[in-house]
């Protein structure tokens, strides 16, 4: 069993100690940081749709704390042109207000099955850079 203690040492530096319960043996020590309240966006479930022009569009929504759709990431897959394009939509009143082109690249798939696997990978993809961009847009830095 472990217990957590908060201590303050020289110069008012506060540390968190994780100690083994009933002993004085320290398991972990790390600085205590008060975290700034950040604006969090909840990523919704993606959906994908085949377009009449032969492309496939995947849509990843982001919601604010009230549950309103605030941002969306559109990924357009074009097998004919071997192109993948990433767009960030800023949504206001249920309509895109701004569209940012956040990336283009070569689409390296040979079959529709590989394309579907790539789209399904959106569930497990690291969106941290995009979420940092969302935070910057929300704070007015962009």
KEGUPA-417016 format. One record per residue: residue number from 1; x, y, z of N, C-alpha, C, O in turn. Coordinates in steps of 0.02 Angstrom, whole numbers, plus 32768, in hexadecimal, padded with zeros to 4 digits. Layout:
<rs>
+-----+------+------+------+------+------+------+------+------+------+------+------+------+
: num :  n.X :  n.Y :  n.Z : ca.X : ca.Y : ca.Z :  c.X :  c.Y :  c.Z :  o.X :  o.Y :  o.Z :
+-----+------+------+------+------+------+------+------+------+------+------+------+------+
: NUM :    X :    Y :    Z :    X :    Y :    Z :    X :    Y :    Z :    X :    Y :    Z :
...
+-----+------+------+------+------+------+------+------+------+------+------+------+------+
</rs>
This chain:
<rs>
+-----+------+------+------+------+------+------+------+------+------+------+------+------+
: num :  n.X :  n.Y :  n.Z : ca.X : ca.Y : ca.Z :  c.X :  c.Y :  c.Z :  o.X :  o.Y :  o.Z :
+-----+------+------+------+------+------+------+------+------+------+------+------+------+
:   1 : 8029 : 7FC5 : 8000 : 8000 : 8000 : 8000 : 802B : 803E : 8000 : 8062 : 803F : 801D :
:   2 : 8013 : 8072 : 7FDF : 8037 : 80B1 : 7FDC : 800A : 80E8 : 7FF7 : 7FCD : 80E4 : 7FF2 :
:   3 : 8029 : 811C : 8013 : 8003 : 8157 : 8026 : 8026 : 8194 : 8009 : 8062 : 8192 : 7FFB :
:   4 : 8001 : 81C9 : 8001 : 801C : 8205 : 7FE2 : 801E : 823C : 8017 : 7FEE : 8247 : 803B :
:   5 : 8056 : 825E : 801C : 805F : 8296 : 8049 : 8079 : 82D1 : 8022 : 809F : 82C9 : 7FF2 :
:   6 : 8066 : 830C : 8036 : 807E : 834A : 8017 : 80A8 : 836E : 804B : 8092 : 837A : 8083 :
:   7 : 80E7 : 837E : 8038 : 8113 : 83A1 : 8067 : 812E : 83E0 : 8046 : 8131 : 83E5 : 8009 :
:   8 : 8143 : 8410 : 806F : 8162 : 844D : 8057 : 81A8 : 8451 : 8075 : 81B0 : 844B : 80B2 :
:   9 : 81DA : 845A : 804A : 821F : 845F : 8061 : 8238 : 84A6 : 8059 : 8211 : 84D6 : 8056 :
:  10 : 8278 : 84AD : 8056 : 8298 : 84EF : 8050 : 827A : 8518 : 8017 : 8266 : 84FD : 7FE4 :
:  11 : 8278 : 8559 : 8022 : 8260 : 8588 : 7FEF : 8218 : 857A : 7FDA : 8204 : 858B : 7FA2 :
:  12 : 81F3 : 855C : 8006 : 81AC : 854F : 7FFA : 81A0 : 8525 : 7FBC : 816D : 852E : 7F9A :
:  13 : 81CC : 84F8 : 7FAD : 81C2 : 84C9 : 7F77 : 819A : 848F : 7F92 : 81AD : 8470 : 7FC4 :
:  14 : 8164 : 847F : 7F72 : 8138 : 844A : 7F8A : 8143 : 840B : 7F60 : 8146 : 840E : 7F23 :
:  15 : 8148 : 83D3 : 7F83 : 8152 : 8393 : 7F61 : 811B : 8363 : 7F76 : 80FC : 8369 : 7FAB :
:  16 : 810E : 8334 : 7F4B : 80E0 : 82FE : 7F5A : 810B : 82BF : 7F65 : 8134 : 82AD : 7F3C :
:  17 : 80FF : 82A0 : 7F9E : 8122 : 8262 : 7FAE : 80F1 : 8228 : 7FAB : 80BA : 822B : 7FC7 :
:  18 : 8104 : 81F5 : 7F89 : 80DE : 81B7 : 7F8A : 8108 : 8187 : 7FB3 : 813F : 8173 : 7F9E :
:  19 : 80EE : 8174 : 7FED : 8114 : 8149 : 801B : 80EE : 8108 : 8025 : 80B1 : 8104 : 801D :
:  20 : 8114 : 80D5 : 8038 : 80F5 : 8095 : 8048 : 80D1 : 809E : 808B : 80EF : 80B6 : 80BC :
:  21 : 8093 : 808B : 808E : 8069 : 8095 : 80C9 : 8086 : 8071 : 8106 : 809A : 8037 : 8103 :
:  22 : 8089 : 8097 : 813D : 80A2 : 807A : 817B : 80ED : 807A : 8181 : 8109 : 8061 : 81B2 :
:  23 : 8110 : 8097 : 814F : 8159 : 809A : 8151 : 816F : 80E1 : 8141 : 8146 : 810C : 8133 :
:  24 : 81AF : 80EB : 8143 : 81CB : 812C : 812E : 81EF : 8125 : 80EB : 8218 : 814F : 80D9 :
:  25 : 81E2 : 80F1 : 80C9 : 8204 : 80E3 : 8089 : 81DF : 8109 : 8052 : 81A3 : 8101 : 8048 :
:  26 : 8206 : 8132 : 802E : 81E9 : 815B : 7FF8 : 81EA : 8133 : 7FB7 : 821D : 8119 : 7FA3 :
:  27 : 81B0 : 812E : 7F98 : 81AB : 810D : 7F57 : 81BA : 813E : 7F1F : 81E1 : 812F : 7EF2 :
:  28 : 819A : 817A : 7F22 : 81A2 : 81AD : 7EEE : 819E : 81F1 : 7F0D : 8179 : 81FC : 7F3D :
:  29 : 81C5 : 8221 : 7EF3 : 81C0 : 8267 : 7F08 : 81C1 : 8291 : 7EC8 : 81EA : 8287 : 7E9C :
:  30 : 8193 : 82C1 : 7EC4 : 8191 : 82ED : 7E8B : 8175 : 8331 : 7EA0 : 814F : 8335 : 7ED0 :
:  31 : 8187 : 8367 : 7E7C : 816F : 83AA : 7E8D : 8124 : 83AF : 7E84 : 8108 : 8394 : 7E55 :
:  32 : 8105 : 83D1 : 7EB3 : 80BD : 83DE : 7EAF : 80B2 : 841B : 7E84 : 80CE : 8450 : 7E92 :
:  33 : 808B : 8415 : 7E50 : 807D : 844D : 7E23 : 8033 : 845A : 7E22 : 800A : 842D : 7E17 :
:  34 : 8021 : 8498 : 7E2D : 7FDC : 84AB : 7E25 : 7FD1 : 84B3 : 7DDA : 7FF4 : 84D9 : 7DB9 :
:  35 : 7FA2 : 848F : 7DC1 : 7F96 : 8490 : 7D79 : 7F64 : 84C7 : 7D68 : 7F32 : 84D0 : 7D8A :
:  36 : 7F74 : 84EA : 7D33 : 7F47 : 851D : 7D1B : 7F09 : 84FB : 7CFE : 7F0D : 84C6 : 7CDF :
:  37 : 7ED1 : 851A : 7D0A : 7E94 : 84FF : 7CED : 7E96 : 850A : 7CA2 : 7E98 : 8543 : 7C8B :
:  38 : 7E96 : 84D5 : 7C7D : 7E9A : 84DB : 7C35 : 7E57 : 84CA : 7C16 : 7E2E : 84A6 : 7C32 :
:  39 : 7E4E : 84E6 : 7BDC : 7E11 : 84D7 : 7BB8 : 7E19 : 8493 : 7B97 : 7E46 : 8488 : 7B70 :
:  40 : 7DED : 8467 : 7BA9 : 7DF1 : 8423 : 7B8D : 7DBA : 841B : 7B5A : 7D82 : 8434 : 7B61 :
:  41 : 7DCA : 83F7 : 7B27 : 7D9A : 83E6 : 7AF4 : 7D92 : 839B : 7AF3 : 7DC4 : 8376 : 7AF7 :
:  42 : 7D56 : 8385 : 7AEC : 7D49 : 833E : 7AEA : 7D46 : 8328 : 7AA1 : 7D1F : 8343 : 7A7A :
:  43 : 7D6E : 82F6 : 7A90 : 7D6E : 82DD : 7A4C : 7D35 : 82AC : 7A45 : 7D2F : 827D : 7A6C :
:  44 : 7D0B : 82B7 : 7A13 : 7CD4 : 828A : 7A07 : 7CE9 : 8250 : 79DB : 7D22 : 824C : 79C5 :
:  45 : 7CBB : 8224 : 79CE : 7CC8 : 81EB : 79A2 : 7CCA : 8203 : 7959 : 7CA2 : 822C : 7944 :
:  46 : 7CFA : 81E9 : 7935 : 7D00 : 81FC : 78EE : 7CCB : 81D8 : 78C5 : 7CAF : 81A5 : 78DA :
:  47 : 7CBE : 81F3 : 788C : 7C95 : 81D0 : 785B : 7CB3 : 81DE : 7817 : 7CD3 : 8212 : 780C :
:  48 : 7CA9 : 81B1 : 77E9 : 7CC5 : 81B7 : 77A5 : 7C8E : 81AC : 7772 : 7C5D : 8189 : 777E :
:  49 : 7C98 : 81CC : 7738 : 7C65 : 81C8 : 7704 : 7C86 : 81C9 : 76C0 : 7CB4 : 81F0 : 76B4 :
:  50 : 7C6E : 819E : 7693 : 7C85 : 819F : 764E : 7C62 : 81D8 : 762A : 7C25 : 81DF : 762F :
:  51 : 7C88 : 8200 : 7607 : 7C6D : 8239 : 75E2 : 7C5F : 8226 : 7599 : 7C7D : 81F6 : 7580 :
:  52 : 7C32 : 824A : 7577 : 7C23 : 823A : 7531 : 7C60 : 823F : 7503 : 7C62 : 821E : 74CF :
:  53 : 7C91 : 8269 : 7515 : 7CCC : 8271 : 74EA : 7D00 : 823A : 74F4 : 7D36 : 823D : 74D7 :
:  54 : 7CF1 : 8209 : 751E : 7D1E : 81D1 : 7529 : 7D4B : 81D8 : 7565 : 7D70 : 81A9 : 7576 :
:  55 : 7D4B : 8211 : 7585 : 7D74 : 821A : 75C1 : 7D4F : 81FF : 75FE : 7D13 : 81F3 : 75FD :
:  56 : 7D74 : 81F6 : 7633 : 7D57 : 81E2 : 7673 : 7D68 : 821A : 76A6 : 7DA2 : 822E : 76AD :
:  57 : 7D34 : 8232 : 76C8 : 7D3F : 8267 : 76F9 : 7D31 : 824C : 773F : 7CFB : 8230 : 774C :
:  58 : 7D62 : 8255 : 776C : 7D59 : 8243 : 77B2 : 7D52 : 8284 : 77D9 : 7D72 : 82B6 : 77CB :
:  59 : 7D27 : 8282 : 780B : 7D15 : 82BD : 7831 : 7D1D : 82AD : 787C : 7CFE : 827E : 7895 :
:  60 : 7D48 : 82D3 : 789F : 7D53 : 82C9 : 78E6 : 7D3D : 8308 : 790B : 7D5F : 833B : 7906 :
:  61 : 7D04 : 8306 : 792F : 7CEC : 8342 : 7951 : 7D0D : 834C : 7996 : 7D21 : 831D : 79B7 :
:  62 : 7D11 : 838B : 79AA : 7D27 : 839E : 79ED : 7CF1 : 83C8 : 7A0D : 7CD7 : 83F7 : 79EF :
:  63 : 7CDF : 83B7 : 7A4B : 7CAA : 83D9 : 7A70 : 7CC6 : 83FF : 7AAB : 7CF8 : 83EB : 7AC8 :
:  64 : 7CA6 : 8438 : 7ABC : 7CBA : 845C : 7AF8 : 7C99 : 843E : 7B34 : 7C76 : 840B : 7B2E :
:  65 : 7CA2 : 845C : 7B6F : 7C88 : 843F : 7BAD : 7C3C : 843E : 7BAF : 7C1E : 8417 : 7BD5 :
:  66 : 7C1B : 8469 : 7B87 : 7BD1 : 8469 : 7B85 : 7BB5 : 8436 : 7B54 : 7B79 : 842E : 7B4F :
:  67 : 7BE1 : 8414 : 7B30 : 7BCA : 83E2 : 7B00 : 7BBC : 83FE : 7ABB : 7B9E : 83DC : 7A91 :
:  68 : 7BD1 : 843C : 7AAE : 7BC8 : 845C : 7A6D : 7C03 : 844D : 7A40 : 7C3D : 8451 : 7A56 :
:  69 : 7BF6 : 843B : 7A02 : 7C2C : 842D : 79D3 : 7C50 : 846F : 79C4 : 7C32 : 849E : 79AB :
:  70 : 7C90 : 8471 : 79D4 : 7CB7 : 84AF : 79CE : 7CEA : 84AB : 7995 : 7CF5 : 84DC : 7972 :
:  71 : 7D08 : 8470 : 798C : 7D3A : 8466 : 7958 : 7D2E : 8423 : 7937 : 7D0A : 83F8 : 7952 :
:  72 : 7D4C : 841A : 78FD : 7D49 : 83DA : 78DC : 7D88 : 83D2 : 78B2 : 7DA3 : 8402 : 7897 :
:  73 : 7D9F : 8395 : 78AD : 7DD8 : 8384 : 7882 : 7DBB : 835C : 7849 : 7D9C : 8328 : 7854 :
:  74 : 7DC6 : 8373 : 780C : 7DB1 : 834F : 77D0 : 7DEF : 8332 : 77B0 : 7E20 : 8355 : 77A5 :
:  75 : 7DEC : 82F3 : 77A1 : 7E22 : 82D2 : 777D : 7E05 : 82B9 : 773C : 7DD6 : 8291 : 773C :
:  76 : 7E21 : 82D0 : 7704 : 7E08 : 82BE : 76C2 : 7E3B : 828F : 76A2 : 7E75 : 82A1 : 7699 :
:  77 : 7E24 : 8253 : 7692 : 7E4F : 8221 : 7673 : 7E3B : 821B : 7629 : 7E02 : 820C : 7619 :
:  78 : 7E6A : 8227 : 75FD : 7E5E : 8223 : 75B5 : 7E8E : 81EF : 7598 : 7EC9 : 81FC : 758E :
:  79 : 7E73 : 81B3 : 758A : 7E9D : 817D : 756F : 7EB3 : 818B : 7528 : 7EEA : 8176 : 7515 :
:  80 : 7E8A : 81AC : 7500 : 7E9C : 81BA : 74BB : 7EDA : 81E7 : 74B7 : 7F06 : 81DB : 748D :
:  81 : 7EDE : 821A : 74E1 : 7F16 : 8248 : 74E1 : 7F4C : 8233 : 7513 : 7F81 : 8253 : 7518 :
:  82 : 7F3F : 81FC : 7538 : 7F6D : 81E3 : 756B : 7F7D : 821B : 759E : 7FB7 : 8227 : 75AE :
:  83 : 7F48 : 823C : 75B7 : 7F4F : 8276 : 75E1 : 7F25 : 8270 : 7620 : 7EED : 8257 : 761E :
:  84 : 7F40 : 8288 : 7656 : 7F1D : 828B : 7696 : 7F22 : 82D4 : 76AE : 7F59 : 82EF : 76B2 :
:  85 : 7EE9 : 82F3 : 76BC : 7EE8 : 8339 : 76D0 : 7EC5 : 8341 : 7713 : 7E8F : 8325 : 771D :
:  86 : 7EE3 : 8367 : 7742 : 7EC8 : 8372 : 7784 : 7EB2 : 83BB : 778A : 7ED8 : 83E9 : 777B :
:  87 : 7E74 : 83C5 : 779F : 7E58 : 8408 : 77A7 : 7E3D : 840E : 77EF : 7E23 : 83DF : 780B :
:  88 : 7E45 : 844A : 780B : 7E28 : 8459 : 784D : 7DF2 : 848D : 7843 : 7DFD : 84C3 : 7827 :
:  89 : 7DB6 : 847C : 7859 : 7D7C : 84A9 : 7853 : 7D6B : 84C8 : 7896 : 7D64 : 84A4 : 78C8 :
:  90 : 7D65 : 8509 : 7898 : 7D4D : 852C : 78D4 : 7D02 : 8535 : 78C9 : 7CEE : 8556 : 7899 :
:  91 : 7CDA : 8519 : 78F5 : 7C91 : 8518 : 78EB : 7C70 : 854B : 7918 : 7C7D : 854E : 7954 :
:  92 : 7C45 : 8573 : 78FA : 7C1D : 85A4 : 791F : 7BD6 : 85A1 : 7905 : 7BCB : 85A2 : 78C8 :
:  93 : 7BA6 : 859C : 7931 : 7B60 : 8595 : 791F : 7B54 : 855B : 78EF : 7B30 : 8561 : 78BE :
:  94 : 7B73 : 8523 : 78FD : 7B6D : 84E5 : 78D7 : 7B87 : 84E9 : 788F : 7B77 : 84BE : 7866 :
:  95 : 7BAD : 851D : 787F : 7BCA : 8524 : 783C : 7C14 : 8535 : 7841 : 7C29 : 8557 : 7870 :
:  96 : 7C3D : 851D : 7811 : 7C84 : 852E : 7813 : 7C8E : 857A : 7809 : 7C77 : 8597 : 77D9 :
:  97 : 7CB2 : 8598 : 7839 : 7CC2 : 85DF : 7834 : 7D06 : 85EA : 7814 : 7D0E : 8616 : 77EA :
:  98 : 7D37 : 85C0 : 7827 : 7D7A : 85C3 : 780A : 7D8F : 857C : 77F8 : 7D7B : 854C : 7819 :
:  99 : 7DB8 : 8576 : 77C5 : 7DD4 : 8536 : 77B1 : 7E1F : 853E : 77AB : 7E37 : 8569 : 7785 :
: 100 : 7E44 : 8516 : 77D1 : 7E8D : 8518 : 77CF : 7EA6 : 84D8 : 77AE : 7E90 : 84A1 : 77BF :
: 101 : 7ED3 : 84E0 : 777E : 7EF3 : 84A7 : 775F : 7F2E : 8494 : 778C : 7F5F : 84B8 : 778F :
: 102 : 7F29 : 845C : 77AE : 7F5D : 844A : 77DE : 7F8B : 8412 : 77C6 : 7FB8 : 83FD : 77EA :
: 103 : 7F81 : 83FA : 7789 : 7FB0 : 83C9 : 7770 : 7F99 : 83A5 : 7731 : 7F5D : 8399 : 7728 :
: 104 : 7FC9 : 8395 : 7707 : 7FBD : 836C : 76CC : 7FF5 : 8339 : 76C9 : 802C : 8344 : 76E1 :
: 105 : 7FE5 : 8301 : 76AB : 8018 : 82CF : 76A5 : 8005 : 829A : 7673 : 7FCD : 8298 : 7659 :
: 106 : 8034 : 826F : 7667 : 802A : 8238 : 7638 : 8002 : 8201 : 765B : 8010 : 81EF : 7694 :
: 107 : 7FD0 : 81E8 : 7639 : 7FA7 : 81B2 : 7653 : 7FC4 : 8170 : 763B : 7FC1 : 8161 : 7600 :
: 108 : 7FE0 : 814A : 7668 : 8002 : 810C : 7656 : 7FD5 : 80D0 : 7664 : 7FE4 : 80A7 : 7690 :
: 109 : 7F9F : 80CA : 763E : 7F74 : 808F : 7643 : 7F69 : 8074 : 75FD : 7F65 : 8099 : 75CC :
: 110 : 7F64 : 8032 : 75F9 : 7F5B : 8012 : 75B8 : 7F15 : 7FF6 : 75AD : 7F03 : 7FE5 : 7574 :
: 111 : 7EEE : 7FF2 : 75E2 : 7EAC : 7FD6 : 75DB : 7E7C : 7FFA : 7609 : 7E90 : 801F : 7636 :
: 112 : 7E3C : 7FEF : 75FD : 7E09 : 800E : 7627 : 7E0D : 7FF2 : 766E : 7DFD : 8015 : 769E :
: 113 : 7E21 : 7FB2 : 7674 : 7E29 : 7F93 : 76B6 : 7E5E : 7FB7 : 76DF : 7E55 : 7FC4 : 771B :
: 114 : 7E96 : 7FC7 : 76BF : 7ECB : 7FED : 76E2 : 7EB4 : 8033 : 76F5 : 7EC6 : 804C : 772A :
: 115 : 7E8C : 8051 : 76CA : 7E71 : 8093 : 76D8 : 7E42 : 8091 : 7715 : 7E45 : 80BD : 7740 :
: 116 : 7E19 : 805D : 7719 : 7DEC : 8056 : 7752 : 7E13 : 804B : 7793 : 7E00 : 8064 : 77C7 :
: 117 : 7E4A : 8025 : 778F : 7E74 : 801C : 77CA : 7E94 : 805E : 77E0 : 7E99 : 806C : 781B :
: 118 : 7EA7 : 8086 : 77AF : 7EC5 : 80C8 : 77BF : 7E92 : 80F5 : 77E0 : 7EA1 : 8118 : 7810 :
: 119 : 7E54 : 80F4 : 77C7 : 7E1F : 811D : 77E4 : 7E0E : 8105 : 782A : 7E05 : 812E : 7857 :
: 120 : 7E0B : 80C3 : 7834 : 7DFE : 80A8 : 7876 : 7E35 : 80B9 : 78A8 : 7E29 : 80BC : 78E4 :
: 121 : 7E71 : 80C6 : 788E : 7EA9 : 80DA : 78B9 : 7E9F : 811F : 78D8 : 7EC4 : 8131 : 7906 :
: 122 : 7E6F : 8145 : 78C0 : 7E62 : 8187 : 78DD : 7E4E : 8181 : 7927 : 7E5B : 81B0 : 794E :
: 123 : 7E30 : 8149 : 793A : 7E1E : 813F : 7980 : 7E5B : 813C : 79AE : 7E56 : 814F : 79E9 :
: 124 : 7E93 : 8126 : 7994 : 7ECE : 811B : 79BD : 7F06 : 814C : 79AE : 7F3C : 8147 : 79CB :
: 125 : 7EFB : 817A : 7981 : 7F2E : 81A9 : 796C : 7F3B : 81DE : 79A1 : 7F0E : 81F1 : 79C7 :
: 126 : 7F78 : 81F6 : 79A4 : 7F8B : 822B : 79D2 : 7F78 : 826E : 79B4 : 7F95 : 8283 : 7982 :
: 127 : 7F47 : 828F : 79D2 : 7F30 : 82D0 : 79BB : 7F4B : 8309 : 79E6 : 7F2F : 8340 : 79E4 :
: 128 : 7F80 : 82FD : 7A0C : 7F98 : 8330 : 7A3B : 7FAE : 8370 : 7A18 : 7FA2 : 83A6 : 7A33 :
: 129 : 7FCE : 836C : 79DE : 7FE2 : 83A9 : 79BB : 7FA5 : 83D0 : 79A2 : 7FA4 : 840E : 79A5 :
: 130 : 7F73 : 83AD : 798C : 7F35 : 83CE : 7975 : 7F12 : 83EC : 79B1 : 7EF7 : 8423 : 79AC :
: 131 : 7F11 : 83C9 : 79EA : 7EF0 : 83E3 : 7A25 : 7F15 : 8420 : 7A41 : 7EF5 : 844D : 7A5E :
: 132 : 7F57 : 8423 : 7A39 : 7F7D : 845F : 7A4C : 7F69 : 8499 : 7A1E : 7F61 : 84D1 : 7A36 :
: 133 : 7F60 : 848B : 79DF : 7F49 : 84BE : 79AF : 7F02 : 84D6 : 79C2 : 7EF5 : 8512 : 79BE :
: 134 : 7ED7 : 84A9 : 79D6 : 7E94 : 84BC : 79ED : 7E97 : 84EB : 7A29 : 7E73 : 851C : 7A2D :
: 135 : 7EC3 : 84DA : 7A57 : 7ECC : 8503 : 7A93 : 7EE6 : 8549 : 7A80 : 7ECE : 857B : 7A9C :
: 136 : 7F16 : 854C : 7A52 : 7F30 : 858D : 7A3C : 7EFA : 85B7 : 7A19 : 7EF7 : 85F3 : 7A23 :
: 137 : 7ED1 : 8597 : 79F1 : 7E9B : 85BA : 79CF : 7E69 : 85D4 : 7A02 : 7E52 : 860C : 79FE :
: 138 : 7E59 : 85AA : 7A34 : 7E29 : 85BD : 7A67 : 7E43 : 85F7 : 7A92 : 7E1B : 8621 : 7AA8 :
: 139 : 7E84 : 85FA : 7A9E : 7EA1 : 8630 : 7AC5 : 7EAE : 866F : 7A9C : 7EC2 : 86A2 : 7AB7 :
: 140 : 7EA1 : 866C : 7A5A : 7EAB : 86A6 : 7A30 : 7EF1 : 86B0 : 7A17 : 7F01 : 86E5 : 79FC :
: 141 : 7F1C : 867E : 7A1F : 7F62 : 8684 : 7A09 : 7F68 : 867C : 79BD : 7F99 : 8691 : 799F :
: 142 : 7F35 : 865F : 799F : 7F37 : 8655 : 7956 : 7EFB : 8678 : 7938 : 7EF1 : 8677 : 78FC :
+-----+------+------+------+------+------+------+------+------+------+------+------+------+
</rs>
